[in-house]
């Protein structure tokens, strides 16, 4: 009886202190992802896997339930516990990222996943991203270090991670983590000219790799295809995606009537927004993007009242990651950006992506909950 009372009290305190609007909005986004998984992508994915019709949906549901447990765990920690465990988990994730070139599983020419006998296949960078944001904020807010030293350490850290990602190769995730780092150091007050010099150096290195290193010829091909649709050889997926959005019109063709999921590999992950648009119309996409913007607005509203610089940097980095990833996903689907594999946070299928988003959501809920004095 006493243990039940302790559990109830713990749950009550957790529910009382978290921001319920943010929590309910995050839950709604996960539910929307499950709904579209059920009605739009489950049947065709199950046919490809030759399994029960709803096997794919149930697998997605299991990932979401695991993700919700991560949300609860990370949002229920106190600040000291959150920072301490995040540092430990960051180094575990970083080690797994180092292991990818040696024990990684190659899929479609890229080594991005690790498949250990005691764990499901996962993508280390997805697990690393939430903790990277906390580590960068910790470095930038270290009061005992010289400001130039802090920037240097953050540059070294993000460079190591970027090189590991480039070696896979995974340019999309590289640009994503560099963007989040740039947002955090810009917010911390770095001189704009120093930031500009860093970006010029980084862009020059990336350009050199794309032009002169044969391993990155595929990126060159995607860029040329993006600017020359007639002769490009990497336009199939993006062309079908924009075609589906156009054919869906404002209100869509109806549940299960879309054809993109039959024609494009990984439509349930990298092109989920096009699948949704084809069956439910552009109005559904507008509403989903509106939910993302409301989430970002609510977190930034919390940031405006926050006095702790470290908390501010973590929340800004977390929301920037969600916003940038969603922007890249939508941009690829509407041919605003060259083709790159990028899931839509909360909605796309994928265990690593869902767990990563859940950890990020747990961190946001932790740092936006009501402060007890």
C-alpha positions, 0 to 999 in steps of 0.5 A: 500500500505504501509503495502504491502511495509513493508511485501515485504521489510521484505521478501526481507531482509529475502531472501537476508540474509539466506543461500540459499544453505542450504534452498534449500537443506532443501526444496529438502529433504522435497520435496523428502519426499512428493514424496515418500509419494505420490508414495510409501506409500499413497495408502496402508496407505489410504487402511488401513484407508479406506479413499480416495487414496490420503488422506494420502499424503494430510495430509503429505502435510499439515504437510510440509506446516505447517513446512515451516511456522515454518521454515520461522518464526524461521529463520526470528527472530533476535538472541535475539528473537530466544533465548527468545522465545525458552526459553519460548517454551522449558518450555511449551514443558517440561510441556507437557512432564511432563503431558504425564504420566497423560493425555498421549495416550497409543499406543502399550504399550507406553505413548508418545503422548498427545491428547488435544481437541484444538490441534492435537495429538503430541509427546512432546519430538519432540517439545522439542528437538530443544529448548533443544539444545538452552537451553543447549548451553545457560547454557554452555555459561553462563559467570557469572557461575562457569564451574562445576556449568554449567555442573551440571545444564546441567546434572540435566536437561538432567537427568530429561528429560531422566527419563521422557522418560524412564518412557514412555518408549522411550529408542530411544529418551532417547539415542538421547537427551543424545547423543546431550547433550554429543556432546554439552558439549564435544564441550564446552571443558569438561574434557574427564575423567569427561565425561567418568565417567558420561557415565559409571554412565548413562550406569550402570543405564540403564543396571540396569533398563533393567535387573531388572525392569520388565517394560523394559523387552521389551528392553531386548527382543529386544537386545537378538533378535538382537544378536540371530536372530534364537530364537529372538521374535522381529525380524519381522520388521527388517527382512522384512526391510533388505529383502526388501532392498535386493530384491530391488537391486541396482535400485529397483522394480519400483514405487508401486511394493514394498511389505514391506509397506503391511507387516510391521506396521509403514513402512511409518515412522520407515521403510521409508528408506526400502520402498524407497530402495525396489522400487527405489533401493540402489542408491536412498538411497545413494543419500538421505544419500549424501544429508544429508552429504552435509547439515551437511558439509555446516552447519559445513563450516559455523561453522568454520567461526563463532566466537560466542561460543553459536551459534557454540554449537547450530549449532553443537547440531542441526546438531548432532541431525539430523545426529544421528537420520538419523543414527539410522533410517538407522541402524535399517533398515539394522540391524546395531542396535536393533529395535527402533521407529525412524523417518527419518528427513525430509522424514518420515511421522508424524506431530510431527517429521515434525514440530520438524525437521522444527523448527530445520531447522529454527534455523539452517537457522537463525544462518547461515544467513548473518550477517548485520553489 
